[in-house]
Amino acid sequence: MSSDLTVRRHPGHLVSKASRAGRPSGIMQSEGPDVEASAAPLDEPVPVFHELFNSPNADTVLGSKDRVLFRVHSYTLKTTSGWFKDMFSLPQKDRASDHRVDIFLDEDASTLEALLRCVCGLAIPCLESYDVIEPLLFAAEKYDMPGPLSIVRALASTPPLLADSLHLFVLACRYGWDDVAQLAASQTLTLNLNDEKYRPVLAKLMSIPLLNLLALHRGRRDTLRERLNEAPFVSDSVESTCSHCGSKVDYHTWRELKHRIVTEMDVRALGDTVLDPGISDWPEAQRCWAAQCSNCGRVLYDKKETLRAIRSRIEELPTTLSLRYTQEHPTFCAIGG
């Protein structure tokens, strides 16, 4: 293909290819300044057609930013994309009936391939990496293509995507997938959101979803702290006596174990590591279960009942976000268990 196919790329412009006979190229503009056809620099690679999208019957050619071309039927584009439907409805200069329309876009070839596979009825690409999914979703949103968005949403509960639950939560909030956001939020409870490695992903969240995700994590920690100070647990803040001999006892070992539990919840809000191996194997736990009355030697704590009560309190903690709608956007707020 000759270099006169190359144009200055600008999203939102339809450019009809000038014929080799020298007819001027027609430009249909949707927004922004005019674009002009320009010869490709000699050092640029010659555009090539993608092997899956090279039907001679197609009347539209999409060009990627890395100079790969895709032949597509305009009917397919108009019926699967609101953006292309509006674009093709705009008036354009007269052109020969066999004249093809060329549209140069800002996406790279891999993104356009994934997008077109989804809307053209071909086998969808492997969508197991957010490096592939994010640009696909961005392009689908940009060109108003609900099909690719719905495909990714349907795959949201698959193990490869759930494995990075924080990334999934960010995307779910961006695209308004309430059920996916709930699922992803519960899966993030295994993460320490204070870890620096999560900051780049958290920075992609709007302030309200970010604050409420943090509220879910911290709410579980704070709620458990409060419940560990309530019955049936002993109080370590007042003077107590041994129920067997009446001697004064100090519940400092229970206080130390509670502090360790709360600290662990701050690191992993799910609480599973508190239950196993935490309250069985931690040094604080060992000292607590071994504590005795200094006068009669009676064991101070019922280990079996205490473990059961701690497990019960953790299982009662909230794991989801409740949806509150504002006039413009939904926001998520932590609810009690």
C-alpha positions in Angstrom: 0.0 0.0 0.0 1.4 3.4 -0.9 2.4 6.0 1.7 -0.5 8.3 0.7 -2.7 6.3 3.1 -0.9 7.9 6.1 -2.6 10.8 7.6 -2.0 12.9 10.7 -3.9 10.9 13.3 -6.5 12.6 15.4 -9.4 10.8 17.1 -12.8 11.8 15.8 -12.0 12.3 12.1 -13.1 10.3 9.1 -10.7 10.6 6.1 -11.6 9.3 2.7 -8.6 8.0 0.8 -7.6 10.1 -2.2 -7.6 8.1 -5.4 -4.5 7.5 -7.3 -6.0 9.6 -10.1 -5.4 12.6 -8.0 -8.9 13.4 -6.6 -8.7 15.4 -3.3 -9.4 13.4 -0.1 -12.6 14.1 1.6 -12.7 14.8 5.3 -15.7 14.4 7.6 -15.0 16.0 11.0 -16.7 15.2 14.3 -14.9 17.6 16.6 -11.7 19.5 16.9 -9.5 21.1 14.2 -9.2 19.9 10.7 -6.7 17.2 9.8 -4.8 17.1 6.6 -3.4 14.1 4.6 0.3 13.9 4.7 2.9 11.7 3.1 4.5 9.2 5.4 8.2 9.8 6.3 10.5 7.5 4.5 11.7 5.8 7.7 8.2 4.8 8.8 7.1 1.2 8.2 4.6 0.6 5.4 1.1 0.0 6.8 0.0 -3.7 6.7 -3.4 -5.2 7.0 -4.3 -7.4 10.0 -4.8 -11.0 8.8 -8.1 -11.3 10.6 -9.5 -8.1 9.2 -8.6 -8.0 5.5 -11.9 -8.7 3.7 -11.9 -7.0 0.3 -15.7 -6.5 0.7 -15.3 -4.3 3.7 -15.9 -0.6 3.0 -14.0 0.9 6.0 -10.4 0.7 7.1 -9.3 1.5 10.6 -5.7 2.4 11.2 -3.9 1.8 14.5 -1.2 4.2 15.8 1.4 1.6 15.1 0.3 1.4 11.4 -1.7 -1.8 11.3 -4.8 -1.6 9.2 -8.2 -3.3 9.8 -10.8 -3.7 7.1 -14.3 -3.6 8.7 -17.8 -3.2 7.4 -19.3 0.1 8.3 -22.6 -1.6 9.1 -20.8 -3.5 11.9 -19.3 -0.4 13.3 -22.6 1.6 13.1 -24.6 -1.1 14.9 -22.1 -1.8 17.6 -20.7 1.6 18.4 -22.6 4.8 19.2 -19.5 6.8 18.3 -19.2 5.3 14.8 -23.0 5.5 14.3 -22.9 9.3 14.9 -19.7 9.7 12.9 -21.1 8.0 9.8 -24.3 10.0 10.1 -22.4 13.3 9.5 -22.5 14.8 6.0 -19.3 14.3 4.0 -18.1 15.4 0.6 -19.1 13.4 -2.5 -17.0 10.5 -3.3 -17.0 7.7 -5.8 -19.3 4.8 -4.9 -16.3 2.5 -4.7 -14.3 4.9 -2.5 -13.2 3.5 0.8 -13.3 5.4 4.1 -10.1 5.4 6.2 -10.3 6.2 9.9 -7.0 6.5 11.8 -7.3 6.0 15.6 -5.2 6.5 18.6 -5.3 2.9 19.8 -2.5 0.4 19.1 -3.0 -2.7 17.0 -3.4 -5.1 19.9 -6.2 -3.0 21.5 -8.0 -2.5 18.2 -7.8 -6.3 17.5 -9.3 -7.1 20.9 -12.0 -4.5 20.4 -12.9 -5.6 16.9 -12.9 -9.3 17.9 -15.6 -8.5 20.5 -17.9 -6.6 18.1 -17.3 -8.7 15.0 -18.3 -12.1 16.4 -14.8 -13.5 16.4 -13.2 -15.5 19.2 -12.5 -13.1 22.0 -8.8 -12.6 23.0 -7.4 -14.0 26.3 -8.6 -11.4 28.8 -6.6 -12.4 31.9 -4.3 -9.4 32.2 -5.2 -5.9 33.2 -2.6 -4.7 30.8 -4.9 -6.0 28.1 -8.2 -5.3 29.8 -7.7 -1.6 30.7 -7.0 -0.3 27.2 -9.8 -2.4 25.9 -12.3 -1.0 28.3 -11.0 2.6 27.7 -11.5 2.2 24.0 -14.9 0.6 24.4 -16.0 3.5 26.6 -14.5 6.0 24.2 -16.3 4.6 21.1 -19.5 3.8 23.0 -19.3 0.0 22.5 -21.4 -1.8 25.2 -20.4 -5.2 23.8 -16.8 -5.4 25.0 -17.7 -3.8 28.3 -20.3 -6.5 29.0 -17.8 -9.2 28.0 -15.3 -8.0 30.6 -18.0 -7.6 33.2 -19.1 -11.2 32.7 -15.5 -12.4 33.2 -15.0 -10.3 36.4 -15.6 -13.2 38.7 -13.1 -15.5 37.1 -9.9 -16.3 39.1 -7.4 -14.4 36.9 -9.3 -11.1 37.4 -10.2 -11.8 41.1 -6.5 -12.5 41.8 -6.0 -8.7 41.5 -9.1 -7.7 43.5 -7.9 -4.1 44.0 -7.5 -3.5 40.3 -10.9 -5.1 39.7 -12.5 -2.8 42.3 -11.0 0.3 40.6 -12.5 -0.8 37.2 -15.9 -1.7 38.8 -16.2 1.7 40.4 -15.2 3.4 37.1 -17.8 1.6 35.0 -20.6 1.4 37.6 -20.5 -2.4 38.0 -22.1 -2.5 41.5 -22.1 -6.3 41.9 -18.5 -6.5 40.8 -17.5 -3.7 43.1 -19.1 -5.6 46.0 -17.3 -8.8 45.1 -14.0 -7.1 44.6 -14.2 -5.1 47.9 -14.7 -8.3 49.9 -11.7 -9.9 48.1 -9.4 -6.9 49.0 -9.8 -7.8 52.7 -6.7 -10.0 52.3 -4.6 -7.0 51.3 -2.8 -4.5 53.5 -3.9 -1.2 51.8 -1.2 0.7 53.8 1.5 -1.1 51.7 3.2 1.3 49.4 3.0 -1.2 46.5 -0.8 -0.6 46.3 -0.6 3.2 46.1 -0.4 3.5 42.3 -3.7 1.4 42.0 -5.4 3.3 44.8 -4.5 6.6 43.1 -6.8 5.6 40.3 -9.9 5.7 42.5 -12.1 8.7 43.0 -12.1 10.0 46.5 -15.5 8.6 47.6 -14.8 4.9 46.6 -11.3 5.2 48.0 -12.5 6.5 51.4 -15.2 4.0 51.7 -13.0 1.1 50.8 -10.6 2.2 53.6 -13.6 2.6 55.9 -14.6 -1.0 55.3 -11.1 -2.2 56.2 -10.7 0.1 59.2 -14.3 -0.5 60.3 -13.7 -4.2 60.6 -10.6 -3.6 62.8 -12.3 -1.0 65.0 -15.5 -3.0 65.4 -13.6 -6.1 66.4 -11.6 -4.0 68.9 -14.9 -2.8 70.5 -16.4 -6.3 70.6 -13.3 -7.8 72.3 -14.0 -5.3 75.2 -17.6 -6.6 75.6 -19.1 -9.7 77.2 -18.3 -12.5 77.3 -14.7 -11.3 77.3 -13.1 -10.3 80.6 -12.4 -6.6 81.2 -8.8 -5.7 81.6 -9.5 -2.0 82.5 -10.8 -2.6 86.0 -9.6 -4.5 89.1 -10.7 -8.1 89.0 -10.6 -11.1 91.3 -10.2 -14.8 90.8 -13.5 -16.5 90.6 -12.1 -19.4 92.6 -10.2 -17.9 95.5 -11.1 -14.2 95.4 -7.5 -13.1 95.0 -6.7 -10.1 92.8 -5.8 -11.0 89.3 -4.2 -9.0 86.4 -5.6 -9.7 82.9 -2.5 -8.0 81.2 -2.0 -11.2 79.0 -5.4 -10.8 77.6 -4.8 -7.1 77.0 -1.6 -8.0 75.1 -3.4 -10.6 73.0 -6.1 -8.1 72.1 -3.5 -5.6 70.9 -1.9 -8.2 68.7 -5.3 -9.2 67.2 -6.1 -5.6 66.4 -2.6 -5.0 64.9 -3.1 -8.1 62.7 -6.5 -6.9 61.5 -4.9 -3.6 60.4 -2.6 -5.6 58.2 -5.1 -8.2 57.0 -8.7 -7.1 57.6 -10.2 -10.5 56.6 -9.1 -11.8 60.0 -8.3 -15.3 58.9 -4.7 -15.0 60.1 -6.0 -14.1 63.5 -7.8 -17.4 63.7 -5.1 -19.5 62.2 -2.4 -19.6 63.3 -2.7 -16.4 65.3 -4.6 -17.1 68.5 -3.2 -20.5 68.8 0.5 -19.9 68.0 1.4 -16.3 68.7 3.6 -15.7 71.7 1.0 -13.4 73.2 -1.6 -16.2 72.8 0.6 -18.8 74.4 1.2 -16.5 77.4 -2.6 -15.8 77.6 -3.6 -19.4 77.7 -0.9 -20.3 80.2 -1.8 -17.4 82.6 -2.9 -18.6 86.2 -4.0 -17.1 89.4 -0.9 -16.4 91.5 -2.7 -17.6 94.6 -4.6 -20.8 93.7 -3.1 -21.6 90.3 -6.4 -21.6 88.5 -6.2 -21.0 84.8 -7.5 -17.5 84.1 -9.0 -18.0 80.6 -11.2 -20.7 79.0 -9.2 -21.2 75.8 -11.9 -23.2 73.9 -14.7 -20.7 74.7 -12.5 -17.7 74.0 -11.4 -19.0 70.6 -15.1 -19.7 69.7 -16.1 -16.2 70.8 -13.3 -14.5 68.8 -14.2 -16.5 65.7 -17.8 -15.6 66.1 -17.1 -11.9 66.4 -14.8 -12.0 63.3 -17.4 -13.8 61.2 -20.0 -11.1 62.1 -17.9 -8.3 60.7 -19.0 -6.5 57.5 -17.6 -7.8 54.2 -19.4 -5.7 51.7 -20.2 -2.1 50.8 -23.7 -0.6 50.7 -24.7 1.4 47.7 -25.8 5.0 48.2 -26.9 6.9 45.1 -26.3 10.6 44.6 -27.8 12.5 41.7 -24.8 11.9 39.5 -22.7 9.0 40.7 -23.1 6.0 43.1 -20.9 5.9 46.2 -20.1 3.1 48.5 -20.4 3.1 52.3 -19.4 0.5 54.8 -22.3 -1.2 56.7 -22.2 -3.2 59.9 -22.4 -6.9 60.0 
